Amino acid sequence: MKRARDRRRAPQGPLESLDAIGTRTGTDKASAIHDYLGVYEQQLGHLRGKRFQLVEIGVHQGASTRMWAEFFSRAKVVGIDIDPACRRHADERIEILIGNQGRAAFLARLARRLRPLVLVDDGSHRWTHQIDTFRTLFPVLRPGGYFIVEDIHTSFGEDYAATYGTEGGETAYAYMASIAEGIVAGPRAAAPRDEFETYCRATIESIVFLKHSLIVRKKAFPQRRYLTRSVADVAPDAVEQDTGAPYERIPAELVGASPEVTAAFDGLLGSGPVAFEPARSAVLDDVTVVAGGIALHDGKVLDETLNAARNIRRNGPLYRPADDSVWVEMEPVRPVRVPAVPGRHHVLLKQTWDSNYGHWLIDSLPRLALLDKVHDPAECLFVVNRQQSDAMRQVVVDSLALAGVAEDQILFRGYAPATFERLTVLGTVARHPVAKSPLALSFLEQLGAQVPGAGEERIYVTRAKAARRRLVNHDEVREVLAAHGYRVVHPEDLDLAGQIALFRSATHVVADMGAALSNLAFSPPGVTVLALATESMEHDYFYDIVCHKSGRYRGLQGTAVEAPAHNGSDFRVDVALLEECLAWAHS
């Protein structure tokens, strides 16, 4: 018995090094060629014997996949390759996935499926593939994890550029060096070039550069990953409501638009009838609301609270690495708790960007049309975003009053995260920017019917008092329009009822494109619209409203006074083209 115990306690020999295992399996990572493995063991050796997921892009003959599985004896190894023949390397601890890392949709699927602690990119070595893989998959790496980019020396030399680069493109090394610069320089760094670089500065602990490779270590604070789900997936008693029959796209054209804007608009025109899915609403316990109104429940992002949020990468503490099916935390979420109020129901109306007049009017307010199937509106407390101006706060109060909501039922809350003990999440009535449901438009028309029309048939809605996207030849344009009987309207000078009144009777609307055009929801059927904008601004949002009105639409693109043109650029329009467009409008 004593000898048996002694045998069990007998010391084992030293464990084989990662380099020794790699040399034996035949990987080029070993000291005979690239000589990565000594540094890898220094960085990753503490994970030996632990359970975690290791992902390697690039399987080839399976040498390094076998090495990882042997060294990390309790890890789950996932190998990814473009060659289906690599499936032969799978076993009980090695999974093989087939796909092309050069395809964004495939990377997005990996972001939904994988949650590695270690990820090694030894794939195509193409610069764009290395950059895009890092941008998509680093955010889903577990906290404290490691992202390794191998063979990054392909960023150097004309021969490698011809094979792995793109003409005039940024090398993978230069891209990663710029990320490192932001980390090293700290507060002295230049502004991040995009939201992903902001994400990196918040979540990268260190970057180690070595011969032909680099290792990025992620910070270890909690960073949850959320998959997007409908309330119908998490609430068995979700209420479903019809949002209206399909509606048609009307014929329309753009004058002077850029090729990109024209192509996008032509695609919209050719999309056929617009069918809107039923809206699903639910009452849920323990819902955390972050930023402008994204709701988290049981480890999921609720799809019904995204809408405009789908169009941006970062929203408060959340970052979207690929499509809108995956979100990750870029900073800890520390919500305050909001207890239920006896006899009342908290109802979420907050949505991203609804401090903008148009987004509040079109994307948030019409969700009230879904409430009757869930609660008595008189028993509700409506959670909305704290507005940035007194004027916009009054718009929220006045619009809700038209829907029968008293001011003491409105809870204006800031962007700080809050967990509601019980919260009603209403369904989707708009798909920003290309579609609004018939239910949303009919709801707004019913609200607008409470306001008498102003009697003006032709109006010109100007942005002359705005801070951006102003028409620099405004006086010249105003004279032309006055000659055709148009009244100049400064929407900033009007309250909500005043804007509704003007649009209710307007049969012809010319406008510098902006949020005030959302009032087209109150216009009569058949309204004719001429929208003025820079050459780079798209026309999907307001064009879609005119489709609901079975009206007529034309965009007149001007020329930005700065380069490159963007949506906020001041611009001028050609008066001769304006006259031609007015002839169309009045034909």
N, C-alpha and C positions, 0 to 999 in steps of 0.2 A: 504493500500500500504506500509506504514511504517512497519507494523507488518510482512508482507511478506519478506521485505528486512532483517529485524532482524532475521527471521527464517533462511534465507540463510546464514547469517553471524554467526549464533550460533556456538560456538566452539564444535568440535567433541571430543569424549572420546579418551583416549590413544589407540594407535594401539596395537594389540595383539602381544606379542613377538614371535620370531621364535620358541623358546622352547615351549611356550604355544600351538602354532599351531601344532608343532610336537608331543607333548603329546596327543593332541586331535585326530590327524590322526592315531596315533599308531606306529610311526616310532621308531626304536631302536636307532636313532641318538639323541633322547631327553634325558633329564637329568636322567631319571629312569634307563637308561642302559649305553650308551657310553658317554653321556653328551658332545656332540660336539657343540650343537647349540648356546650356549652362545658365544663361540669364533667365530663361523661362523657369528653371527649377528654383532659382533664387526668388523669383516673383510669385510662383504658384505652388511651391513645395509644401506650404502649410495646409493646402487643400487635400493632400494625399490622405486617403482613408475616409474622406468626407463624401456625403451624398450630394450631388449637384448635377446640373446639366452642362455639358461641354458641347459646343457646336463648332464644326469646322467646315468651311466652304472650300471645296476642292478635295476630292477623294482619290482620284486617279487609280493607282494600284493598291490603295488601302494601307500603305506602310505607316503613315502617321496616325491614321485612325486606330490601327492596332496598338501603336505605341501609347496613345492617350488612354485607351481602355485598360492596358496593362499597368501603366503608372498610377492612374487614378482608378483603383480597383473597385470602388463603389460608385463611380460616376456613371451617368447615362450619357453615352456619346452619340451625337447626331451628326452624320456626314451628309453634305449636300454637294451634288455634282450635276452637270448637264448631261452626262452620259448614262443612259439607263443600265448599261452593263455593270455599273458600280453597285447595283443592288446585290451582287454576289458577295459583297463584303459584310452584309448584315448578319447579326447573330442576336443572342438573347440580350446583350447590352449595347449593341451598336445598331442604330436605326439609320437607314439611308433614305434621303429625300431627293427627288429628281426635279431640277428646274434651272432656269437661267437667271443668274444674279443681275443680268443686264436689263431685266424686265421689272418695271416698277410694281406691277400687279403681283408678281411672284414674291418680291420683297415684302409687300404689304401682307401677303398670306403668312409669310414667316413671322412677321411682327405679331400677328394674331395668335400664332400657334406656339411660338418658342418663348422661353423665359430663361436664357442661359446665365450662368455665373461666369463662364469663360466662352469667348467667341473668337475664332481664328479665321481671318480672311486670307486663304491661300488659293483663291479662285482664278479668275481670268487675268488679273494684274492690270487690266485696263484702267486708266485713270478715272474715267467717269464711273466705272463699276465700283472701284474702291471707295470713291467719295460717296456715291449714292447708298452703298451698303452701310457705310458708317453712319450716314445721316438717318437711315431708316431703322437700323437694328441696335445702334448704341442706346437709344432711349429705352428699349425693352430689356436691356441688360439688367441683371439684378443689382441692387445696391452693393457696393464693395466689389463689384465684378471687374473683369479684365477684357478689353477688346484689343486684339492683336492684328495688325496689318502687316502681312509678310510681302517680301519682294517689292518693297516700295522703292527700291533702287531703279526700277523700271521708269521712274520719273526723270532719269538723267540720261543724256546722250541722244544724238539724232537717230541712231538705229533703233533704240527703244521707243522713241517718240513716234517713229513711223509705224511701229507694231502696236503700241499700247495707247498712244495719245490721240488727240483730236486737234486739228489745225487751229492754232490760236487758243486752245483750251488750257485751263489751269491744270498743272500736274497734281497728282495725289499728294506728293510730298509738300508742295507749296501750300496746298489747302490745309494739310495737317499742321504745318508750321505756323500758319496764320491762326489756327485754333490754339496752338501752344502759346503763341505770342500774347493772346488775350488772357491766358491763364497766368503766365509769368509776369506780365506787366501790371496785372491787377487794376487798381483804380486809375493808373496812368495809361491804360490801353485805349486805343481808338474805339469809337462806338462799334458795337457788334454790327456785322454786315446784314444779318437777318436774325429771325427768331431762333433758328437752330443754334447759332453761335451764342445767343443769350442763354439758351438751355445748357450748352456746354460749359459756359462760365459758372453756372450755378451748380453743376453736377460732376465736373471732372476734378479728381483729387490730384492726379499727376500724369505726365506723359514721359515715357522713357524711350529715347531714341538709341538704337543700336545698329550694327551693320546689317543693312538690307531689311530692317524691320523696325517696328515701334510697338509699344505697349501703352494703352490708355487705361488708367485705373479710375473707376467710378467712386464717388463719395459713398459713404456707408449709411447715411441717414435714410429713414424709411422713404421709399419711392414706389408707391403702388402703381400697378398697371390696371386699367379699367377697359373692359370690352363693352361695346355699345349694345344695348338691348332695348326693345320696346317695353313699355309698361305692361303690355299684354303678356310678355314673357315672364314677368316677375310678380304679377298680380292676377290670380285666377278669376277675380271678379271684375276685371277691367270692363268699362262700358264702351261699346263701339257705336259710332254715329256716322251716318252718311254725310258726305261733304259736297254733294252735288254731281250732276251729270257732266260728262266730258264737254269741253268747249273748244271752238275752232280758233286756229291762228288766222288773223286777217292778213291780206296782202299789204305790203309796206315796202319802203325803200329808204336807203341812206344816200345822202349826197355829200361827197368829199371825205368819206371815212377812210381810215387806213385799211390796207388789205386784211390785216388781222381782225379788225372790228367787222369789216364786211363779211368775211368768212364765217365768223361766229354768228352774225345776224342771219345770214343765209341758212345756216344750220338750224337756227331756231324757227325760221319760216317754214322749213321743210320737215319739221318734226311731227306734223299732223295734229289731230285732235289731242287735247291735253286731258288725260284722265287723272283724277285725284283720288288717292286711296282713302278709305274710311279713317276717321280720327278715333284714337283710343285714349281714354282717360281713366285714371285710377286714383284711389285714396291709399296712401302708403304710410307705413310707420318708419321713423328714423331715416329721413331723407336729408342729405347734406347738400346745400345749395352754395355754389362757389361762383366767384366773378360775377358776370352779368346775368347769370341765371341757369348755368348748367347744373343739373341735379344728379347726385350720386346716391345709389341705393344698393346695399348688399354687394359691394364690389363691382357694380356696373354703372356706366353712364347711361342715363335714360335718353333714348333717341328723341323723344318728343320735346326735349329741352335744347336741342342743338340748333336747328334752322340756320340762322346767320352765323353761328359759331363754326359751322362746317367750312366757312370761307377763310378762316384764320388759323394759324398754327398754334398760337399761344393764347390762352384765356385764363387770366389769373394764375393760379398755381398749376394749371394743367397745360400739357404740351401734346400736340397731335403729330406723331412721327410720319404717318403715311396717310391713308384715307381716314374717314371719320369713324372707322370701326374700332380703333385703338386710341386710348389716351393714357398718358403717364403723368405722374406728379413730378414737377421740377423743383418743388420746395415742399416742406411739410405742411399738411393741411391741419390747422388747429381750430376747429369750429367752436363757436359758442352754442349753447343749447337753448332752443326756443320751445318752451312747454306748450302743450295744447291749451286752448282757452275754452272752458266749459260753455257749451251751447253755441260755439262758433267753429267755423272750418277755415283753416289757412289754405288759401288757393294761390298757386304760383302763377303770376303774370310776368315776372321778370324774364327778359330775354336779352341776349347779346345785342348791343348797339341801340337799344330802345330809348336812349337819351336823344336819339335822332328822331325828328318829327315823323318822318316817313316810316321808319321801322316800328315806332310805337303804334302808329295809325293802322298799318297794314299787317304787321307780323304779330303784334301782341294783343291789341285791343279786341280783334275779332274772335279770339279764343273764348271770349265770354259767351259766344253762341253755343258752346258745348256745355255750359254749366247747368242748364235746366235739367239735363238727364242725370245729374250727379247730386246737386244740392239746391236748396232754396237760396237764391242770391242774397236775400236779406239776412241770412245767417252766416255770411262769409266775411272773412278778412282777406283782402287782396294784397299779396306781396309783390311790390313793384320796385324798380330801381330808384334810388335817390337821384333826382335830376340835377344837372349841373347849372341850370339857370332857373330863375323864378318864372320866366315865360313858359319854359317847357314843363315845369311842375304844374302850372295852371292848365296847360293843354291836357295833361293827364287827369287832373281833377275834373275839368269841364267835359272831356270825352266820356269818362266813367259816369258822370252825372247824367249824360244823355242816355246811358244804359241803365239808369236807375240805381247807381251806386253812390251812397253818401260819402262825403269826405272822411268821416270818422271810421269808415270801413277800409281805408287805404293805409297800408303800412309801407312807408318809404324806407328802404334799407340800402345800405352801402354794399361794397364789394367784399367785405369781410365774410369768410365762410360761416355758415350757420346750419346747425342740424335741427330740423323741425321734428318734434315728437310725432306729429301726424300732419301730412301735407297732401293736398289734392294737386295732382299733375294733370293738366289738360292736354288734349291731343294736338296734333299738327294741322294747321289750316293754311300754311304757306310753305313753299320750297324756295327759299331765297337763292338767286334773284329771279328765277325764270317762271315761277308758277304760283298763283294764289287760288285757293279753292273757291268755287261758286258760293259756298256757304259764307266765306269771309266777305266777299263783295256784297252779297245780299244783306248781310248783317249791317255793314257800313251804310248801305243805301237806306235801310230802315232808320238808322240813327240820323242820317242827314235829312230825311223827310220831315223831321221835327223843326227844321230851320227853313224859313221862307227864302226863296231865291232872290238875288239882288237885281235881277232884270237885265244885267249886262250879258250880251251874247258873244262879244269878242273881247278877250282879255290877253294882255301880255304880262307874264309873270317874270319879273326881273330879279337878278341877284346883285344889283348895283350896290346894295348896302351890305353884302356878304363879305367875308374875309378872304374868300378864294373863289375860283372859277367864275370870275367876273368878265363881262363882255366889255372889252376896252373901247370899242366903237359904239357904246351903248346909246349915245345921243343921236348918232346917225341912224341906228336901227329904230330907235323910238320914233323919230320923225317919219320914217317909212311906214311903220305900223300905225301911227296916228292918222296918216292919210287914208288908211284902209279901215278906220273906225275902231281901232283897238284901244282899250283903256289900260294904262300902265298900272300894275299892281305890285306893291312892295309887301310881300307876305309878312315880314317882320312887324309891320305896322298894324296887323289885324289879329284879333283873337281867333279862337277856333271857329266860333259861330260865323264870324266875318268871312273866313276863308271858305267855309262850307257854302255860305250864301252865294259867293261869287261863282264858285264852280257849279253849283246846282243849276244855274241858268245859262252857263257858258256853252255855246255850240261850237266855238272855235277858240282854241287855246294855243298861243305861242309862248314858249317858256325857255329861259336859260335853265338847262337841266339841273334839277336839285330836288331836295326833299319835298318842297311845296307841291310838286307835280303829283304827289301821292293823293292830293285832293281830287284827282281825276276819278277816284272811287265814288265821289258824290255827283259826277257829271251826268247829263242825260244820255240816253242811248244815241249812238251815231256820232258822238263828239269827234271833231277833227282836231288833230294835235300836230303841231310843228315844234320839235324839240331841238334846241340849239346847244351844241357842245363842242369840245375840242375833238380833234381827229382821232384821239385814242380812247374816247369814252364809249362804252357799250350801251345799248338801248334795250336790254332785256326787261328790266324791272318795270318801267312805265309803259313800254309797248304791251306787256302782258295785261296790264289793267285795261288798256284800250281794246284788247281782244275781247275781254268780258263785255265791253260796251258795244261790240260789233261796229266800232268806229273806224276812223281813217288815221293813219300814222305816217309821218315822214320825219327823218332825222336830217338836220343840216349841220354838218361838221365844219367847224371853223378851223383856224390855225392858231396853235398855242404861241404865246409870246416868249416862251422859254423852251430850251431843249435840254433833255428830251421831254416831250409832252407827257403829261400824266393827268389823272382825273381831276386834280385840283388846280390845273394851270389856268391862268387868265388867258383869254383868247379873243380873236376877232372873227367876224363872219363877212363873207363877200356879199355886198348889198345887191349886186346884180343877181346872184343866186337866190338871195332872200326874196327878191321880187318874183322870180320864177316859181319858188315854192309857195308864195302867197297866191299866185295864179292857180296853182294846183289846189290849194286849200279852198279857194272860193269857186272852183269849177263845179 
